[in-house]
Amino acid sequence: MKATVSIAVAVVLVLLAIMPLASAEGDVCAAYITGIGCPACAQEDPIILDKLPKEESNFVVIEYEIYRQQENGNVMMSYDDNYNSGFRIPLIIFGKGDYSLGVGAVRQHAKDAIEGGSNQCPLPDGSSVAFNELDLTVLPAKPKIWKRERILIKTGEGGNNTLLKKLLTAENLSNTLEGAEFETAEPQAVVLSGREVHFDNAIKLYGWIFQWDGEGIEGQNDGNIPGNETADQITQEQKGLGLYKVFILALADTVNPCALAVFILFLIGIMSYDPARGKKVLIAGAAFVTGVYICYFFYGLIIIKFWQVVQTLTAIRLALYTILAVVAIGLGLLNLKDFFWYKPGGFATEMPTGWRGRVEKMMSGITSTKGAFFMGAFVTIFLMPCTMGPYLIAGGILSALELVNTIPWLLVYNLIFILPLYGIVLGVYFGFKEVEDISGWKDRNIRRLHLIVAIIMLFIGSAILLGWI
């Protein structure tokens, strides 16, 4: 009897000793919510997504980036509903009541969790499952899975769950992919806040892109995998941008009656000072428009920076596109009102009538090219109330990019904005049109101009709400 008891006690002690070791061999799984452009995330992303997975082979991170991937914002809301985790980022979640946010706290919590041993992956619906039992193909929205020197990027629906998890853990990737359908691809930099992570190799699979460091493999190159996107397409999707969107918004600014009215006042001032016109109209007009262009470019940088600062408040960021849509539709309705019931100096659609006399007086005092340039820069202050609507919306869309990467977009936007003004200068210089003719045309078509702006802005607002922009 004593021998039996002794054996039982020994077995229990062995099991107790083994259990922590077995637990330690499992994966430590975290959900990590971040946003590209978030200053706090720039300090935590490189550690949570790059450094720790490479140093700790059992650490796996399910990342949801919410600034460039709008649908991931809904996932963050689900986490808040089921974990009460809030809307601040960076945010790391290991389970209910087991999460941290903010600089320093996130990385320390991750290190503590790794030391504590394995856990189950916290899912947005409030459930949890061990990573080796998790079905990656049913994860919502567009997550990235980080483990070791490897990453899986979800690009579509479906996929082979068993194969996907083996890719993250297997030592011999060539054997793992034997018989599988895939396509080799050029590896694309994975953008984090403040930096990028580069990988040596990449393949496309059904619904996913897999990238890793180390030895490559011989891949199949017989066309795109069905249901999958290229890595370059993923980059474009994350940016959520297209030249056509910038063009449409700039076009709305281009036909703005307010800008045309101010420019006509300028030309009248120039010609009243020098009726002979000649080169003076060409040079002074070009200088004036250039002043407008440069100032509007810097206004654009300020607008984008404003949106990026506002977006650090994640709850506002999640509602940003709805805000932009409401602004666009509001401006469209105001211009539509001016089409049916026109009154000079309409709110947010034209320069206030009280300002027009002052602007006209200032225009009449221009006597030099330098004066025309500085007047163009100065008069943008009077243009802002009636031309900033489309620019604010464009700035909100462009705010998804790093500030330096918005420069080409701003250059294009403002070039489109001022091209008609340069066209008017050339038309007057070569004698195609008199300023009075242009002014008369503007007055006769003022309602139609407001209708064009209304249609464009209503389209933009509806497109944002429907997810087209």
Number of C-alpha atoms within 10 A of each C-alpha: 6 7 8 9 10 11 12 12 12 12 12 12 11 11 12 11 11 12 11 13 12 11 14 17 13 17 22 26 27 25 22 26 27 26 26 22 22 22 17 19 26 19 18 24 26 17 16 25 24 21 13 22 19 18 12 15 15 20 25 25 27 25 22 24 24 24 26 22 19 19 16 22 24 15 23 24 18 17 23 16 14 14 20 13 21 15 20 16 24 27 23 26 26 23 19 15 10 13 20 22 23 16 17 12 15 23 21 13 18 23 14 10 18 19 11 13 19 21 21 20 25 23 23 20 14 14 12 16 14 16 20 13 12 17 16 20 17 11 16 17 17 21 24 21 21 23 28 22 18 22 25 24 20 26 24 16 16 16 19 15 15 14 14 20 19 15 22 21 15 12 10 12 16 15 11 15 17 10 8 12 14 23 19 21 20 15 18 20 16 16 14 22 19 16 13 12 12 14 18 16 19 24 23 27 26 21 19 27 28 25 25 22 14 10 10 14 15 9 17 14 13 10 9 16 17 11 14 21 19 19 23 14 12 17 15 13 14 18 17 18 17 13 10 10 17 23 18 19 24 23 19 24 25 23 19 22 24 24 22 18 18 21 22 21 19 27 24 20 20 24 16 13 14 13 12 11 16 14 11 18 21 20 17 24 27 21 23 27 21 21 22 24 22 16 18 25 20 13 19 25 18 14 21 27 18 15 21 25 15 14 22 20 14 22 15 15 23 21 13 19 20 15 17 23 23 17 20 26 20 18 24 26 18 19 30 22 17 24 20 12 9 14 13 12 17 17 15 18 23 24 23 17 12 9 11 16 10 10 16 16 13 15 24 17 16 19 15 13 18 15 16 25 22 17 22 27 20 15 20 19 12 18 19 18 16 22 23 18 23 25 24 21 26 24 26 22 23 28 25 24 20 16 15 8 12 17 17 9 20 24 16 15 27 24 17 20 24 19 14 14 21 18 12 21 24 17 16 20 19 12 12 11 14 16 19 12 12 17 17 12 11 17 13 11 14 19 20 18 19 26 21 18 28 25 16 21 28 22 16 26 26 16 13 19 15 10 10 11 17
